[in-house]
Every structure is written in C-alpha cells, then in structure tokens.
C-alpha cells in the first residue's frame, strides 16, 4: 500500500464508527429511550412535595426530607392496605444495611382507621398533593427521594417485592443522598 491508501484507511477507521453511530442515533431515536432497567414506572413530571403538603397524625413535627420514603396512598385502610404495608415493611427489612435509609408512610385523607399498630408514619395529604397523586392508580406504592420528589410508582396490580428491592438497591448504589 502506498502512503495515500494507508492514510485513507486510517482516517476511515476513526471517522466511520463515529459517522455510523451518529446516523443510528438520529435515525432511530427510540432505541435509546424506550428501554429502561427499572421495574417501577417513573412519575413524569416529577411531583415536588412541600412541608405543608403533609400533615402528620397527632400533629407530630416530622419530615420526609433526608430519607427515601415508600408511600402507600389509599382512601381507606382495609385488608389490601394492611397487606401492602406489610409488603413495604418486608421491602425495608430486605434492604439489609440500607434499611435505615428508607422510611414508610401511609397517606390517608381521613384518619378513620386505627393506624397505631401499623408501625408506620401516617399523614394526611394536602388537596394539592392529593389531586396530583390521583392521576395514578389508587393503592399504588410511591417512592419519594430524599429531596421530597415523588419519582416512581408501582402499579398495585403487579407489585413484586423482589423487583422493588432491585430498584432500590440500584438507586442506593448510585445515590449518596439519604
């Protein structure tokens, strides 16, 4: 090979992969955005919570900031509610050394049910937060990050504890807050 052919082969070996990758990215944009590795569904747009959005039972001065929060939203705490709260407790225990980074919260608009034996934080949501969360299925489990953003939810029809634990382990691996 002469010098010009070697130069063109060398140039093509560097330019051709970049050109093909760029063309693939722009001609097939769904290939990079449709597949995710999480099992829960993202809340889009993220719902930011404020301190006035939650009124804790017994007028406790609590906050959800600083810890990851598993939230169960319901209108009435029945057998399905108790079962989901027990699932959330199991999820927290299965997190092993990261269990101190998670807290559990029951969002219930009116405290008509005895929730003292549930060993979970109980709060009433504001009308603003309730209207934003009402877009999602009732009896869903939501995940709130340590900053206070509702970022993910799990559909109540197909809740799998192992998959939620996988999501949380992945989040905790990359997150240094909370």
MILODREN-600701 format. One line per 4 residues: number of its first residue (from 1); for each residue x, y, z of N, C-alpha, C. Coordinates in pm, 1 decimal. Layout:
NUM> X Y Z X Y Z X Y Z ~ ...
REM end
This chain:
1> 84.7 -118.8 0.0 0.0 0.0 0.0 88.4 124.0 0.0 ~ 41.9 218.2 -75.6 118.3 342.5 -73.7 69.2 431.4 38.9 ~ 130.2 544.7 56.9 102.6 633.1 169.8 -38.5 689.3 171.4 ~ -93.1 721.3 51.2 -227.2 779.7 46.5 -333.4 677.5 87.5
5> -319.2 553.0 43.1 -416.9 449.3 78.9 -414.5 423.2 229.2 ~ -294.8 418.5 286.9 -283.0 397.6 431.6 -348.5 510.9 509.3 ~ -330.3 632.1 461.5 -392.0 747.7 526.3 -544.6 738.7 520.2 ~ -600.5 703.2 405.3 -745.7 692.4 391.7 -802.0 578.7 477.0
9> -733.0 466.4 484.9 -778.4 354.5 567.8 -773.7 393.5 715.4 ~ -667.7 458.7 755.6 -656.0 503.5 893.6 -762.3 607.1 926.8 ~ -785.7 701.6 839.6 -888.0 804.1 859.4 -1027.3 740.8 864.5 ~ -1054.9 647.2 774.8 -1186.5 580.4 772.3 -1207.8 498.0 898.3
13> -1102.7 438.0 951.9 -1119.6 355.4 1072.3 -1157.0 440.1 1194.2 ~ -1126.8 568.1 1193.9 -1165.4 655.7 1304.2 -1296.7 730.1 1276.8 ~ -1318.6 771.2 1154.7 -1434.7 853.5 1120.8 -1559.5 767.9 1098.2 ~ -1544.0 652.8 1034.7 -1658.8 569.3 1000.2 -1741.0 525.7 1122.7
17> -1682.1 478.3 1233.5 -1764.3 442.1 1350.7 -1840.5 560.9 1409.8 ~ -1779.0 676.9 1410.7 -1847.3 795.4 1463.6 -1963.6 833.4 1372.6 ~ -1943.3 829.2 1242.1 -2048.8 864.7 1147.0 -2163.5 764.0 1154.5 ~ -2133.0 635.6 1161.9 -2238.5 534.2 1170.9 -2314.2 543.9 1303.1
21> -2243.4 567.6 1411.8 -2310.2 582.5 1541.9 -2401.1 704.0 1546.2 ~ -2355.2 814.6 1490.3 -2437.1 935.5 1485.1 -2559.8 913.7 1398.6 ~ -2543.2 850.1 1284.8 -2657.2 822.3 1196.7 -2757.5 730.8 1266.0 ~ -2711.0 627.1 1334.0 -2801.8 536.9 1405.3 -2877.3 609.9 1515.8
25> -2808.1 697.4 1585.6 -2872.2 772.3 1694.2 -2983.5 862.6 1642.4 ~ -2959.6 932.6 1533.2 -3059.8 1025.6 1482.5 -3167.9 957.9 1399.5 ~ -3137.9 846.4 1335.9 -3238.1 777.7 1254.6 -3325.4 682.9 1336.3 ~ -3281.0 643.3 1453.8 -3356.3 550.8 1538.0 -3354.5 602.9 1682.4
29> -3420.5 714.6 1711.4 -3410.6 774.7 1844.9 -3478.1 692.5 1954.9 ~ -3575.2 611.3 1921.2 -3644.9 531.9 2022.6 -3561.1 419.5 2080.4 ~ -3454.5 382.0 2014.3 -3372.4 270.8 2062.0 -3305.6 301.5 2194.8 ~ -3284.2 428.6 2224.6 -3213.0 465.0 2346.1 -3305.1 509.8 2458.8
33> -3431.4 535.7 2429.8 -3519.1 591.4 2531.9 -3633.3 499.2 2572.0 ~ -3662.5 395.4 2497.7 -3777.7 311.3 2531.2 -3745.4 204.7 2632.8 ~ -3623.4 161.3 2640.8 -3586.6 53.9 2732.9 -3518.8 111.4 2856.5 ~ -3572.1 75.6 2973.0 -3509.4 115.4 3098.9 -3488.4 -10.2 3182.6
37> -3406.6 1.9 3283.9 -3376.6 -113.4 3367.4 -3457.4 -115.1 3496.6 ~ -3540.2 -12.2 3517.5 -3619.4 -8.4 3639.7 -3748.3 -87.9 3621.0 ~ -3804.6 -133.3 3732.4 -3927.6 -212.1 3729.0 -4049.4 -127.2 3763.7 ~ -4029.9 -20.8 3838.6 -4138.7 71.8 3866.0 -4156.5 165.9 3748.6
41> -4263.3 243.0 3754.6 -4289.6 339.0 3647.6 -4254.4 478.4 3698.3 ~ -4187.3 554.7 3613.8 -4147.3 689.9 3652.4 -4268.5 781.7 3657.2 ~ -4268.9 869.5 3755.4 -4369.9 974.1 3763.9 -4319.6 1087.6 3675.6 ~ -4394.5 1117.3 3570.6 -4349.8 1218.6 3476.2 -4462.1 1316.8 3452.7
45> -4449.2 1440.8 3490.6 -4334.2 1506.4 3552.0 -4326.0 1473.5 3701.4 ~ -4208.4 1489.1 3754.6 -4184.7 1460.8 3895.4 -4270.4 1554.9 3980.1 ~ -4330.4 1500.4 4086.1 -4414.1 1579.7 4175.8 -4329.0 1622.2 4295.2 ~ -4308.2 1750.8 4308.4 -4230.9 1803.5 4421.0 -4325.2 1823.3 4539.6
49> -4286.1 1772.5 4655.9 -4368.0 1789.5 4775.6 -4307.8 1899.8 4862.3 ~ -4394.3 1967.7 4931.8 -4353.6 2071.3 5025.7 -4390.5 2024.7 5165.6 ~ -4337.3 2090.1 5267.5 -4368.5 2050.4 5404.6 -4516.1 2066.2 5436.6 ~ -4581.6 2165.0 5375.7 -4722.7 2186.7 5404.6 -4812.1 2086.1 5332.4
53> -4755.0 2003.6 5244.3 -4834.8 1902.4 5173.7 -4871.0 1784.1 5262.4 ~ -4798.6 1765.2 5371.5 -4822.7 1651.2 5459.7 -4851.6 1699.2 5600.7 ~ -4962.3 1653.7 5654.5 -4996.4 1680.9 5793.8 -4991.5 1546.4 5865.3 ~ -4891.4 1529.2 5949.9 -4873.0 1401.3 6016.9 -4973.9 1384.6 6129.3
57> -5006.3 1258.7 6158.6 -5104.1 1229.6 6263.4 -5050.9 1273.9 6398.9 ~ -5140.1 1305.7 6487.5 -5108.7 1352.2 6623.3 -5025.4 1479.8 6621.9 ~ -5034.1 1556.0 6512.5 -4961.3 1683.2 6497.4 -4811.6 1669.2 6524.8 ~ -4753.9 1557.1 6484.7 -4610.0 1536.1 6500.6 -4535.3 1627.7 6404.8
61> -4419.9 1672.7 6445.7 -4333.9 1753.1 6359.5 -4235.7 1658.9 6291.5 ~ -4276.1 1601.1 6181.0 -4192.3 1507.4 6106.7 -4162.5 1565.1 5969.1 ~ -4069.4 1503.8 5901.0 -4035.4 1545.8 5766.3 -3998.0 1423.0 5685.2 ~ -4026.1 1428.6 5556.8 -3984.5 1318.0 5470.3 -3850.3 1347.9 5404.4
65> -3799.0 1466.4 5422.2 -3670.6 1502.8 5361.4 -3556.4 1431.9 5433.0 ~ -3457.7 1389.6 5355.0 -3339.4 1326.1 5411.4 -3339.5 1175.0 5403.5 ~ -3455.0 1113.9 5381.2 -3465.2 968.7 5368.5 -3549.5 933.7 5246.6 ~ -3521.8 818.7 5188.5 -3609.0 766.3 5084.2 -3737.8 722.1 5152.8
69> -3850.6 746.6 5089.6 -3978.6 717.9 5152.0 -4064.1 632.6 5060.0 ~ -4106.8 517.7 5111.5 -4206.4 435.3 5043.5 -4342.8 481.5 5092.8 ~ -4428.0 523.5 5001.9 -4556.7 582.0 5037.6 -4667.9 495.5 4981.1 ~ -4763.6 464.9 5067.2 -4883.6 394.4 5022.4 -5000.0 491.1 5033.8
73> -5065.5 520.0 4920.6 -5176.6 614.8 4917.4 -5307.0 537.4 4903.2 ~ -5398.8 564.1 4994.2 -5528.9 498.5 4988.4 -5634.4 589.8 5048.8 ~ -5759.3 555.2 5025.3 -5868.6 632.1 5084.5 -5915.1 570.1 5215.0 ~ -5901.4 437.8 5225.6 -5944.9 365.6 5344.0 -5849.6 249.6 5366.2
77> -5804.5 231.0 5488.9 -5707.4 125.1 5516.6 -5782.4 -4.7 5547.2 ~ -5796.3 -87.8 5444.5 -5864.1 -216.1 5457.2 -5760.4 -328.4 5454.5 ~ -5803.0 -450.0 5421.2 -5711.3 -563.8 5419.3 -5601.5 -548.1 5313.9 ~ -5635.8 -491.6 5198.3 -5535.5 -468.0 5095.0 -5430.6 -367.9 5144.4
81> -5475.5 -267.9 5216.5 -5385.3 -167.6 5273.5 -5289.9 -233.8 5373.4 ~ -5343.7 -313.8 5463.2 -5259.6 -382.1 5563.3 -5158.3 -472.5 5494.6 ~ -5202.2 -543.6 5391.9 -5111.8 -632.1 5318.2 -5000.5 -552.1 5250.2 ~ -5035.4 -439.3 5188.9 -4933.8 -357.2 5122.4 -4836.9 -296.0 5222.7
85> -4887.2 -255.3 5339.3 -4798.3 -200.3 5442.2 -4703.0 -308.5 5493.6 ~ -4751.3 -430.9 5504.2 -4662.8 -541.7 5543.8 -4559.5 -568.8 5434.6 ~ -4601.1 -557.3 5307.6 -4504.6 -571.9 5197.9 -4397.7 -463.7 5204.5 ~ -4437.9 -341.3 5235.6 -4341.3 -231.7 5248.1 -4245.4 -256.8 5364.1
89> -4296.2 -315.0 5472.4 -4209.9 -349.3 5585.5 -4108.9 -456.2 5544.0 ~ -4155.9 -555.0 5466.9 -4067.4 -660.6 5417.9 -3961.3 -603.1 5324.8 ~ -4001.1 -510.9 5238.8 -3905.7 -446.8 5147.7 -3797.8 -375.7 5228.4 ~ -3839.1 -304.6 5329.8 -3742.9 -230.6 5413.1 -3646.2 -326.6 5482.2
93> -3696.7 -438.4 5533.1 -3611.0 -536.1 5600.2 -3515.1 -601.3 5501.0 ~ -3562.2 -628.7 5379.0 -3477.7 -693.3 5278.5 -3365.7 -603.0 5227.6 ~ -3371.5 -475.5 5258.5 -3267.2 -384.3 5214.8 -3140.5 -396.3 5300.1 ~ -3144.4 -477.8 5403.7 -3028.6 -506.0 5489.1 -2965.2 -379.4 5544.3
97> -2839.2 -350.9 5508.1 -2769.1 -237.6 5568.1 -2824.7 -103.7 5522.2 ~ -2903.1 -102.7 5416.3 -2963.1 21.5 5368.1 -3102.2 47.5 5425.0 ~ -3147.7 -36.5 5515.3 -3284.2 -19.0 5565.8 -3300.5 110.6 5644.7 ~ -3193.2 164.8 5696.9 -3202.4 290.6 5771.3 -3216.3 410.5 5677.7
101> -3200.7 387.2 5549.0 -3216.9 494.3 5450.8 -3361.2 504.5 5401.0 ~ -3448.8 415.1 5447.5 -3587.4 409.9 5399.8 -3682.7 429.6 5516.5 ~ -3788.6 504.1 5492.0 -3898.1 511.7 5588.2 -4028.1 480.4 5514.5 ~ -4128.9 442.3 5588.4 -4258.2 405.6 5530.9 -4362.5 508.1 5573.4
105> -4451.1 540.2 5480.3 -4552.2 642.2 5506.3 -4685.6 597.0 5447.8 ~ -4789.5 613.4 5526.3 -4925.7 587.0 5481.3 -4994.1 721.1 5459.6 ~ -5034.9 746.7 5335.1 -5109.2 868.8 5303.7 -5257.1 834.4 5300.6 ~ -5329.2 889.2 5393.0 -5472.7 861.5 5401.7 -5542.8 993.7 5430.2
109> -5641.3 1031.5 5348.2 -5703.4 1163.7 5363.9 -5772.3 1184.4 5498.1 ~ -5839.6 1084.4 5547.4 -5907.9 1099.1 5676.3 -5870.6 981.4 5764.6 ~ -5833.2 1010.9 5884.2 -5788.0 905.3 5975.6 -5907.3 840.5 6044.3 ~ -5978.1 757.9 5970.8 -6091.8 687.3 6029.7 -6051.5 548.4 6076.5
113> -5936.0 503.8 6033.4 -5889.5 369.7 6066.7 -5786.7 378.1 6178.1 ~ -5785.7 277.4 6264.7 -5685.9 271.7 6371.0 -5552.2 232.3 6309.3 ~ -5457.8 324.6 6311.3 -5327.8 301.0 6248.1 -5214.4 295.3 6349.6 ~ -5246.6 286.9 6476.6 -5141.0 286.5 6578.9 -5058.4 158.9 6577.5
117> -5118.1 45.8 6541.8 -5047.5 -82.5 6544.3 -4971.2 -111.6 6415.4 ~ -4971.2 -19.7 6321.6 -4910.3 -46.2 6191.6 -4761.0 -16.4 6186.7 ~ -4706.8 52.3 6285.6 -4565.2 87.3 6290.3 -4520.9 158.7 6162.5 ~ -4597.7 257.8 6121.8 -4569.5 332.1 6000.4 -4608.5 477.6 6024.2
121> -4539.1 570.0 5958.0 -4577.8 710.1 5965.2 -4712.2 727.3 5894.7 ~ -4798.7 806.6 5953.1 -4930.4 830.8 5894.3 -4945.3 980.8 5873.4 ~ -4987.9 1018.5 5753.6 -5005.8 1160.1 5723.0 -5127.1 1178.6 5633.8 ~ -5184.5 1296.3 5643.9 -5293.4 1335.9 5554.4 -5234.6 1426.9 5447.6
125> -5262.6 1399.6 5320.9 -5207.5 1483.9 5215.2 -5289.5 1610.9 5197.1 ~ -5225.5 1715.0 5147.1 -5298.1 1836.8 5113.0 -5381.6 1810.0 4987.5 ~ -5477.3 1897.3 4962.5 -5561.6 1880.5 4843.5 -5479.2 1889.2 4715.6 ~ -5376.9 1973.7 4716.7 -5289.7 1988.2 4600.7 -5215.9 1857.1 4571.4
129> -5154.8 1799.4 4673.2 -5082.4 1673.3 4655.6 -5178.4 1560.9 4619.5 ~ -5294.4 1558.0 4682.3 -5393.4 1453.8 4654.6 -5440.1 1459.8 4509.5 ~ -5459.4 1579.7 4456.5 -5502.8 1591.4 4317.3 -5393.3 1546.4 4220.2 ~ -5266.3 1574.4 4255.1 -5156.3 1530.1 4168.4 -5139.8 1378.7 4171.5
133> -5155.9 1318.8 4290.3 -5139.7 1173.8 4301.8 -5262.0 1097.4 4251.3 ~ -5375.6 1164.9 4237.8 -5496.5 1095.4 4193.2 -5489.1 1055.3 4046.2 ~ -5390.6 1105.7 3972.2 -5372.0 1066.7 3832.5 -5320.2 923.3 3821.2 ~ -5269.5 871.2 3929.4 -5210.9 737.3 3930.2 -5307.5 640.7 3997.1
137> -5291.5 510.4 3973.8 -5387.9 413.9 4029.3 -5396.0 421.7 4181.9 ~ -5516.8 403.4 4232.8 -5535.3 401.4 4377.6 -5463.3 279.4 4435.2 ~ -5418.4 287.8 4556.4 -5344.4 181.4 4626.5 -5206.8 156.6 4565.0 ~ -5149.1 256.9 4501.3 -5014.3 244.2 4447.2 -4912.0 268.4 4556.5
141> -4794.0 212.5 4536.8 -4680.5 241.8 4624.0 -4591.9 340.7 4549.6 ~ -4569.8 456.0 4610.0 -4487.4 560.7 4550.7 -4351.3 562.1 4619.0 ~ -4251.7 608.7 4546.4 -4118.4 626.2 4602.0 -4084.5 774.6 4595.9 ~ -4052.3 830.7 4713.0 -4014.1 971.2 4722.7 -3865.6 977.4 4757.1
145> -3792.2 1056.7 4681.9 -3648.4 1067.1 4706.1 -3621.4 1156.0 4828.1 ~ -3497.3 1160.3 4877.0 -3466.3 1236.9 4998.4 -3486.9 1387.6 4985.1 ~ -3500.1 1438.4 4864.5 -3523.5 1580.8 4844.7 -3673.0 1611.9 4854.0 ~ -3756.4 1509.8 4841.5 -3900.8 1529.2 4851.7 -3974.2 1519.9 4719.7
149> -3913.8 1461.3 4617.7 -3977.7 1447.0 4487.3 -4037.9 1307.5 4472.2 ~ -4164.9 1302.8 4436.5 -4227.9 1173.9 4404.5 -4176.1 1136.3 4267.3 ~ -4096.8 1028.8 4260.6 -4027.0 999.7 4136.8 -4066.7 869.0 4070.3 ~ -4124.2 775.6 4144.2 -4155.3 645.9 4086.6 -4276.9 588.4 4157.3
153> -4351.7 505.1 4086.0 -4463.7 436.7 4149.4 -4471.7 293.8 4098.5 ~ -4534.7 211.0 4177.4 -4553.6 71.1 4143.7 -4702.4 43.8 4135.1 ~ -4744.5 -12.4 4024.3 -4884.9 -41.3 3999.4 -4933.2 -145.2 4100.2 ~ -5047.6 -122.3 4163.1 -5092.9 -214.7 4267.5 -5129.8 -353.4 4215.1
157> -5151.7 -366.1 4085.6 -5192.4 -496.4 4032.3 -5076.3 -593.0 4016.0 ~ -4956.6 -542.3 4000.5 -4842.8 -631.9 3978.7 -4722.5 -594.4 4065.6 ~ -4747.0 -577.6 4194.7 -4638.2 -544.7 4286.2 -4559.9 -673.0 4318.1 ~ -4429.8 -665.5 4294.2 -4340.4 -777.2 4323.0 -4229.5 -724.0 4414.1
161> -4221.6 -777.0 4533.9 -4127.4 -727.7 4634.0 -3982.9 -736.5 4585.3 ~ -3948.0 -846.0 4520.6 -3810.3 -864.5 4475.4 -3769.7 -758.3 4373.4 ~ -3863.1 -721.5 4286.7 -3830.9 -620.8 4184.9 -3817.3 -482.0 4246.3 ~ -3898.1 -452.7 4347.3 -3884.7 -323.9 4416.6 -3750.6 -317.3 4488.5
165> -3709.9 -426.6 4550.1 -3580.3 -431.2 4618.7 -3467.0 -411.6 4518.0 ~ -3480.1 -470.0 4398.4 -3377.2 -449.8 4295.1 -3368.6 -302.3 4255.6 ~ -3485.8 -239.5 4237.4 -3485.2 -96.8 4204.2 -3418.3 -14.5 4313.7 ~ -3453.3 -41.9 4438.2 -3395.9 34.3 4549.9 -3246.2 10.8 4561.9
169> -3202.5 -112.2 4544.8 -3057.9 -139.8 4550.9 -2984.3 -64.4 4441.4 ~ -3041.3 -57.3 4322.4 -2977.9 15.9 4213.2 -2974.0 165.7 4245.4 ~ -3083.0 218.0 4299.3 -3085.7 359.3 4336.6 -2983.5 389.9 4445.4 ~ -2976.4 305.1 4545.6 -2885.1 330.0 4657.3 -2739.9 314.6 4615.3
173> -2716.2 232.7 4515.1 -2579.2 214.8 4466.7 -2525.7 345.8 4408.9 ~ -2611.8 418.7 4339.2 -2567.1 541.5 4272.3 -2600.4 668.4 4347.9 ~ -2684.0 659.3 4449.8 -2724.0 778.0 4523.2 -2646.3 788.5 4653.7 ~ -2597.1 905.0 4680.8 -2525.1 927.9 4805.9 -2605.8 1014.6 4901.9
177> -2725.4 1055.1 4859.5 -2809.8 1133.3 4948.4 -2910.0 1039.7 5013.7 ~ -2948.2 1072.5 5133.5 -3047.2 992.0 5205.9 -2987.4 871.4 5260.4
REM end
